[in-house]
Amino acid sequence: MSTGLVLRRALPGDASAIAAIYNAEVLNSTATFDLVARSEEEQREWMGAHEGAYPLIVAEGERGLRGPGPGMVVGFGSLSPYRTRPAYATTVEDSVYVGASHRHQGAGGQILAELVRLARAHGFHTVIGRVAAENTASIGLHQACGFVVAGVEREIGRKFGRWLDVAILQLLL
Ligand SMILES: CC(C)(COP(=O)(O)OP(=O)(O)OC[C@H]1O[C@@H](n2cnc3c(N)ncnc32)[C@H](O)[C@@H]1OP(=O)(O)O)[C@@H](O)C(=O)NCCC(=O)NCCS
């Protein structure tokens, strides 16, 4: 079934749309362990670090189809280095965010599947998602894409006055 979305590499002009989606989670949820909203300039810097084998992609409304308005960015996803030490170089970490009013329509699944495809195409060996253990949507999303829970790190984050466990979701490519 068509979701009415197309995926493409992010462009500098997407910075404010991406920041709006991301900052809503910074302020209101434990989806990200950032505590302070990103400025548009910080967002641009973060985007600048995502190119080549570490892509940043957006899902936007497709022209001529039902769904979100044409060209409207409804979600994004990225691949980042997992750790800086060289022996981790064959591992990437994924990140997926969909705007609250566009969830449950397949966007997250489409974005994560494309990130997995890109990770495979770039020759990585495994993809890791680090997800707050209470984030059942993201855990479900990863499992639906074939990831398995490799472990849980207990109480390694603290946000909104609560300790947070982190589930490690892993896909071997
Ligand atoms: C996690 C998130 C990206 C899912 O995006 P989405 O567009 O709603 O996901 P989809 O509609 O593509 O769902 C794909 C699959 O994920 C799983 N899933 C999605 N939402 C779920 C939920 N609330 N509970 C359990 N499983 C869920 C399901 O298996 C679903 O497949 P189905 O619709 O056939 O059942 C979205 O909820 C989000 O952006 N949340 C806030 C940010 C976030 O948590 N990002 C991840 C940080 S680690």
The ligand as an SDF file (V2000), in Angstrom:
LIG
                    3D

 48 50  0  0  0  0  0  0  0  0999 V2000
    9.0750    5.2250   16.6040 C   0  0  0  0  0  0  0  0  0  0  0  0
    8.4470    5.9780   15.4210 C   0  0  0  0  0  0  0  0  0  0  0  0
    9.5820    6.4940   14.5340 C   0  0  0  0  0  0  0  0  0  0  0  0
    7.5490    5.0280   14.6220 C   0  0  0  0  0  0  0  0  0  0  0  0
    7.1450    5.7250   13.4360 O   0  0  0  0  0  0  0  0  0  0  0  0
    5.7410    5.3850   12.7090 P   0  0  0  0  0  0  0  0  0  0  0  0
    5.7380    6.1370   11.4330 O   0  0  0  0  0  0  0  0  0  0  0  0
    4.6160    5.6230   13.6250 O   0  0  0  0  0  0  0  0  0  0  0  0
    5.9050    3.8240   12.4590 O   0  0  0  0  0  0  0  0  0  0  0  0
    5.1370    2.9400   11.3630 P   0  0  0  0  0  0  0  0  0  0  0  0
    3.7550    3.4230   11.1940 O   0  0  0  0  0  0  0  0  0  0  0  0
    5.9890    2.8560   10.1350 O   0  0  0  0  0  0  0  0  0  0  0  0
    5.1380    1.5320   12.0770 O   0  0  0  0  0  0  0  0  0  0  0  0
    6.0330    0.5200   11.6750 C   0  0  0  0  0  0  0  0  0  0  0  0
    5.9740   -0.6060   12.6760 C   0  0  0  0  0  0  0  0  0  0  0  0
    6.5630   -0.1870   13.9070 O   0  0  0  0  0  0  0  0  0  0  0  0
    5.8360   -0.7790   14.9910 C   0  0  0  0  0  0  0  0  0  0  0  0
    5.2250    0.2940   15.7820 N   0  0  0  0  0  0  0  0  0  0  0  0
    5.0130    1.5690   15.4170 C   0  0  0  0  0  0  0  0  0  0  0  0
    4.4160    2.2570   16.4300 N   0  0  0  0  0  0  0  0  0  0  0  0
    4.2610    1.3690   17.4350 C   0  0  0  0  0  0  0  0  0  0  0  0
    3.7410    1.4740   18.7350 C   0  0  0  0  0  0  0  0  0  0  0  0
    3.2280    2.6310   19.2080 N   0  0  0  0  0  0  0  0  0  0  0  0
    3.7730    0.3710   19.5420 N   0  0  0  0  0  0  0  0  0  0  0  0
    4.2910   -0.7940   19.0850 C   0  0  0  0  0  0  0  0  0  0  0  0
    4.7920   -0.9540   17.8390 N   0  0  0  0  0  0  0  0  0  0  0  0
    4.7960    0.1240   17.0340 C   0  0  0  0  0  0  0  0  0  0  0  0
    4.7870   -1.6780   14.3860 C   0  0  0  0  0  0  0  0  0  0  0  0
    5.3250   -2.9720   14.2270 O   0  0  0  0  0  0  0  0  0  0  0  0
    4.5610   -1.0330   13.0370 C   0  0  0  0  0  0  0  0  0  0  0  0
    4.0890   -1.9170   12.0820 O   0  0  0  0  0  0  0  0  0  0  0  0
    2.4790   -2.0580   11.8580 P   0  0  0  0  0  0  0  0  0  0  0  0
    1.9580   -0.6640   11.6310 O   0  0  0  0  0  0  0  0  0  0  0  0
    2.3860   -2.9430   10.6680 O   0  0  0  0  0  0  0  0  0  0  0  0
    1.9800   -2.6500   13.1360 O   0  0  0  0  0  0  0  0  0  0  0  0
    7.5550    7.1500   15.9150 C   0  0  0  0  0  0  0  0  0  0  0  0
    6.6620    6.6620   16.9050 O   0  0  0  0  0  0  0  0  0  0  0  0
    8.3350    8.3060   16.4890 C   0  0  0  0  0  0  0  0  0  0  0  0
    8.8440    9.1380   15.7410 O   0  0  0  0  0  0  0  0  0  0  0  0
    8.4160    8.3950   17.8280 N   0  0  0  0  0  0  0  0  0  0  0  0
    9.1120    9.4970   18.4830 C   0  0  0  0  0  0  0  0  0  0  0  0
   10.5870    9.4900   18.1590 C   0  0  0  0  0  0  0  0  0  0  0  0
   11.2310    8.1750   18.5150 C   0  0  0  0  0  0  0  0  0  0  0  0
   10.8880    7.5370   19.5010 O   0  0  0  0  0  0  0  0  0  0  0  0
   12.2360    7.8080   17.7050 N   0  0  0  0  0  0  0  0  0  0  0  0
   13.0410    6.6460   17.9600 C   0  0  0  0  0  0  0  0  0  0  0  0
   14.1580    7.0450   18.8630 C   0  0  0  0  0  0  0  0  0  0  0  0
   15.1160    5.6080   19.3330 S   0  0  0  0  0  0  0  0  0  0  0  0
  1  2  1  0
  2  3  1  0
  2  4  1  0
  2 36  1  0
  4  5  1  0
  5  6  1  0
  6  7  2  0
  6  8  1  0
  6  9  1  0
  9 10  1  0
 10 11  2  0
 10 12  1  0
 10 13  1  0
 13 14  1  0
 14 15  1  0
 15 16  1  0
 15 30  1  0
 16 17  1  0
 17 18  1  0
 17 28  1  0
 18 19  1  0
 18 27  1  0
 19 20  2  0
 20 21  1  0
 21 22  1  0
 21 27  2  0
 22 23  1  0
 22 24  2  0
 24 25  1  0
 25 26  2  0
 26 27  1  0
 28 29  1  0
 28 30  1  0
 30 31  1  0
 31 32  1  0
 32 33  2  0
 32 34  1  0
 32 35  1  0
 36 37  1  0
 36 38  1  0
 38 39  2  0
 38 40  1  0
 40 41  1  0
 41 42  1  0
 42 43  1  0
 43 44  2  0
 43 45  1  0
 45 46  1  0
 46 47  1  0
 47 48  1  0
M  END
$$$$
